Amino acid sequence: ETIGKKQYQVQHGSCSYTFLLPEADNCRPPASYVPNAVQRDAPLDYDDSVQRLQLLENIMENNTQWLMKLENYIQDSMKKEMVEIQQTAVQNQTAVMIEIGTNLLNQTAEQTRKLTDVEAQVLNQTTRLELQLLEHSLSTNKLERQISDQTNEITKLQEKNSFLEKRVLEMEDKHTVQLKSIKDEKDQLQVLVARQNSIIEELEKQLVTATVNNSVLQKQQHDLMETVHNLLTMISTPNSKNNFIAKEEQISFKDCAEAFKSGLTTSGIYTLTVSNTAQEKKAYCDMETGGGGWTIIQRREDGSVDFHRTWKEYKMGFGDPAGEYWLGNEFVSQLTNQKRYVLKIHLKDWEGNEAYSLYDHFSLANEELKYR
């Protein structure tokens, strides 16, 4: 309740203080009272009002002084408390700041170490990146040179391709003309072939006629050979081992082909004589294989003869014509140089498998050339 009280408010910083003081009574001072005086109903005169106003001013002045003292006291008290609070706060803040500073120092040292490590890593990474960049730069330069070379090569190929395309077009035109010419020649050749076919048919007819005549002549030759053979048999010596041996002792031939042509068609041993010489050689003649008339140079059947011989033995020949033998390099050289001969090699293994080899031309050089 503020009735009869006067309110004063003091502001200090962020704090506000309110004081309630009692108001002075509207009583006259003791001097203004007249003892045993009778109360008047009339209002006070002017002097009385002036006195009362002066009294109120004095009271107000006193109150103001008292408030000023109170304010000074409060300010002094607050200053002490504020100083203590500030000192305590400063001490607490100093400790906290020291602790914070220590932590910050430790963190700064740790961060400095980490930054040093990171700086080293960044430096290493930067160095590696610079090396990679240099390598990439060199590779890029190399690729650029290669691309430039390839571009030049492609340009050359394009120019060459254009030239070839032009040549192809020219050749197509030229080939078109040539093709037309070839087609005309083909038509002419077809006419010529048809004409030749008719001629060939006529020649075939003549060949058939000649073949028939040749067969007749061959039959006549065969009959003549048989007659000669019979005559030779009749004039042979009765005391000889066999008629065949008697024939070979009495007749000699240049080679087995000549003996076969004379009508001797039995395989066996014959006497051969080289032209313009008196040298005679016994040789085995195969009159059955491949039309007959084959002069056997080497014959091996059962391994009864050793073929590891000297140069002289291979020159003169060795073995038995009735079994295994070698005819002789010298005789073969003289024989094969008087006319053209064919060489046939016949192989047969122990299991009966056979193989042949035929050479259209065969001859041996003389001894000076090592019978090549």
Contacts in CASP RR format, 6 or more apart in sequence:
PFRMAT RR
TARGET T0000
AUTHOR 0000-0000-0000
METHOD contacts of the structure
MODEL  1
ETIGKKQYQVQHGSCSYTFLLPEADNCRPPASYVPNAVQRDAPLDYDDSV
QRLQLLENIMENNTQWLMKLENYIQDSMKKEMVEIQQTAVQNQTAVMIEI
GTNLLNQTAEQTRKLTDVEAQVLNQTTRLELQLLEHSLSTNKLERQISDQ
TNEITKLQEKNSFLEKRVLEMEDKHTVQLKSIKDEKDQLQVLVARQNSII
EELEKQLVTATVNNSVLQKQQHDLMETVHNLLTMISTPNSKNNFIAKEEQ
ISFKDCAEAFKSGLTTSGIYTLTVSNTAQEKKAYCDMETGGGGWTIIQRR
EDGSVDFHRTWKEYKMGFGDPAGEYWLGNEFVSQLTNQKRYVLKIHLKDW
EGNEAYSLYDHFSLANEELKYR
2 20 0 8 1.000
4 22 0 8 1.000
4 23 0 8 1.000
5 20 0 8 1.000
5 21 0 8 1.000
5 22 0 8 1.000
5 23 0 8 1.000
6 20 0 8 1.000
6 21 0 8 1.000
6 22 0 8 1.000
6 23 0 8 1.000
6 63 0 8 1.000
7 18 0 8 1.000
7 19 0 8 1.000
7 20 0 8 1.000
7 21 0 8 1.000
8 18 0 8 1.000
8 19 0 8 1.000
8 20 0 8 1.000
8 21 0 8 1.000
8 67 0 8 1.000
9 16 0 8 1.000
9 17 0 8 1.000
9 18 0 8 1.000
9 19 0 8 1.000
10 16 0 8 1.000
10 17 0 8 1.000
10 18 0 8 1.000
10 19 0 8 1.000
10 67 0 8 1.000
10 70 0 8 1.000
10 71 0 8 1.000
10 74 0 8 1.000
11 17 0 8 1.000
12 74 0 8 1.000
12 75 0 8 1.000
12 78 0 8 1.000
15 78 0 8 1.000
17 74 0 8 1.000
19 67 0 8 1.000
19 70 0 8 1.000
21 63 0 8 1.000
24 55 0 8 1.000
24 56 0 8 1.000
24 59 0 8 1.000
26 52 0 8 1.000
28 48 0 8 1.000
28 51 0 8 1.000
28 52 0 8 1.000
29 51 0 8 1.000
29 55 0 8 1.000
32 48 0 8 1.000
32 51 0 8 1.000
225 262 0 8 1.000
225 263 0 8 1.000
226 263 0 8 1.000
228 262 0 8 1.000
228 263 0 8 1.000
229 263 0 8 1.000
229 264 0 8 1.000
232 247 0 8 1.000
232 250 0 8 1.000
232 251 0 8 1.000
233 243 0 8 1.000
236 243 0 8 1.000
236 246 0 8 1.000
236 247 0 8 1.000
236 250 0 8 1.000
237 246 0 8 1.000
240 246 0 8 1.000
240 249 0 8 1.000
244 266 0 8 1.000
244 268 0 8 1.000
245 269 0 8 1.000
247 264 0 8 1.000
248 269 0 8 1.000
248 270 0 8 1.000
248 271 0 8 1.000
249 271 0 8 1.000
251 259 0 8 1.000
251 262 0 8 1.000
251 271 0 8 1.000
252 270 0 8 1.000
252 271 0 8 1.000
252 272 0 8 1.000
252 273 0 8 1.000
252 280 0 8 1.000
253 259 0 8 1.000
253 262 0 8 1.000
253 270 0 8 1.000
253 271 0 8 1.000
253 272 0 8 1.000
253 273 0 8 1.000
254 272 0 8 1.000
254 273 0 8 1.000
254 274 0 8 1.000
254 275 0 8 1.000
254 335 0 8 1.000
254 338 0 8 1.000
255 272 0 8 1.000
255 293 0 8 1.000
255 295 0 8 1.000
255 335 0 8 1.000
256 270 0 8 1.000
256 272 0 8 1.000
256 283 0 8 1.000
256 285 0 8 1.000
256 286 0 8 1.000
256 287 0 8 1.000
256 292 0 8 1.000
256 293 0 8 1.000
256 294 0 8 1.000
256 295 0 8 1.000
256 296 0 8 1.000
257 292 0 8 1.000
257 293 0 8 1.000
257 294 0 8 1.000
257 295 0 8 1.000
259 270 0 8 1.000
259 285 0 8 1.000
259 287 0 8 1.000
259 293 0 8 1.000
260 285 0 8 1.000
260 287 0 8 1.000
260 292 0 8 1.000
260 293 0 8 1.000
264 270 0 8 1.000
264 285 0 8 1.000
264 287 0 8 1.000
265 287 0 8 1.000
265 292 0 8 1.000
266 287 0 8 1.000
267 284 0 8 1.000
267 285 0 8 1.000
267 286 0 8 1.000
267 287 0 8 1.000
267 288 0 8 1.000
268 284 0 8 1.000
268 285 0 8 1.000
268 287 0 8 1.000
269 282 0 8 1.000
269 283 0 8 1.000
269 284 0 8 1.000
269 285 0 8 1.000
269 321 0 8 1.000
269 322 0 8 1.000
270 282 0 8 1.000
270 283 0 8 1.000
270 284 0 8 1.000
270 285 0 8 1.000
271 280 0 8 1.000
271 281 0 8 1.000
271 282 0 8 1.000
272 280 0 8 1.000
272 281 0 8 1.000
272 282 0 8 1.000
272 283 0 8 1.000
272 295 0 8 1.000
272 331 0 8 1.000
272 335 0 8 1.000
273 279 0 8 1.000
273 280 0 8 1.000
273 281 0 8 1.000
274 281 0 8 1.000
274 331 0 8 1.000
274 334 0 8 1.000
274 335 0 8 1.000
274 338 0 8 1.000
275 338 0 8 1.000
277 334 0 8 1.000
279 331 0 8 1.000
279 334 0 8 1.000
281 327 0 8 1.000
281 331 0 8 1.000
282 321 0 8 1.000
283 295 0 8 1.000
283 296 0 8 1.000
283 321 0 8 1.000
283 327 0 8 1.000
284 296 0 8 1.000
284 299 0 8 1.000
284 321 0 8 1.000
284 322 0 8 1.000
284 323 0 8 1.000
284 325 0 8 1.000
285 293 0 8 1.000
285 294 0 8 1.000
285 295 0 8 1.000
285 296 0 8 1.000
286 292 0 8 1.000
286 293 0 8 1.000
286 294 0 8 1.000
286 296 0 8 1.000
287 293 0 8 1.000
287 294 0 8 1.000
289 346 0 8 1.000
294 344 0 8 1.000
295 327 0 8 1.000
295 335 0 8 1.000
296 321 0 8 1.000
296 327 0 8 1.000
297 326 0 8 1.000
297 327 0 8 1.000
297 328 0 8 1.000
297 332 0 8 1.000
298 325 0 8 1.000
298 326 0 8 1.000
298 327 0 8 1.000
299 321 0 8 1.000
299 323 0 8 1.000
299 324 0 8 1.000
299 325 0 8 1.000
300 307 0 8 1.000
300 324 0 8 1.000
301 323 0 8 1.000
301 324 0 8 1.000
302 324 0 8 1.000
303 324 0 8 1.000
304 323 0 8 1.000
304 324 0 8 1.000
305 318 0 8 1.000
305 319 0 8 1.000
305 320 0 8 1.000
305 323 0 8 1.000
305 324 0 8 1.000
305 325 0 8 1.000
307 326 0 8 1.000
309 318 0 8 1.000
309 326 0 8 1.000
313 326 0 8 1.000
314 326 0 8 1.000
314 328 0 8 1.000
314 329 0 8 1.000
315 328 0 8 1.000
315 329 0 8 1.000
315 330 0 8 1.000
315 367 0 8 1.000
315 371 0 8 1.000
316 328 0 8 1.000
316 330 0 8 1.000
317 325 0 8 1.000
317 326 0 8 1.000
317 327 0 8 1.000
317 328 0 8 1.000
317 329 0 8 1.000
317 331 0 8 1.000
318 325 0 8 1.000
318 326 0 8 1.000
318 328 0 8 1.000
319 325 0 8 1.000
319 326 0 8 1.000
329 364 0 8 1.000
329 367 0 8 1.000
329 371 0 8 1.000
330 367 0 8 1.000
330 371 0 8 1.000
332 364 0 8 1.000
332 371 0 8 1.000
333 363 0 8 1.000
333 364 0 8 1.000
333 365 0 8 1.000
333 366 0 8 1.000
333 367 0 8 1.000
333 371 0 8 1.000
335 341 0 8 1.000
336 362 0 8 1.000
336 363 0 8 1.000
336 364 0 8 1.000
337 363 0 8 1.000
337 364 0 8 1.000
340 361 0 8 1.000
340 363 0 8 1.000
341 361 0 8 1.000
341 362 0 8 1.000
341 363 0 8 1.000
342 358 0 8 1.000
342 359 0 8 1.000
342 360 0 8 1.000
342 361 0 8 1.000
342 362 0 8 1.000
343 358 0 8 1.000
343 359 0 8 1.000
343 362 0 8 1.000
344 356 0 8 1.000
344 357 0 8 1.000
344 358 0 8 1.000
344 359 0 8 1.000
345 356 0 8 1.000
345 357 0 8 1.000
345 358 0 8 1.000
346 354 0 8 1.000
346 355 0 8 1.000
346 356 0 8 1.000
347 354 0 8 1.000
347 355 0 8 1.000
347 356 0 8 1.000
347 357 0 8 1.000
348 354 0 8 1.000
348 355 0 8 1.000
364 371 0 8 1.000
364 372 0 8 1.000
365 371 0 8 1.000
365 372 0 8 1.000
END
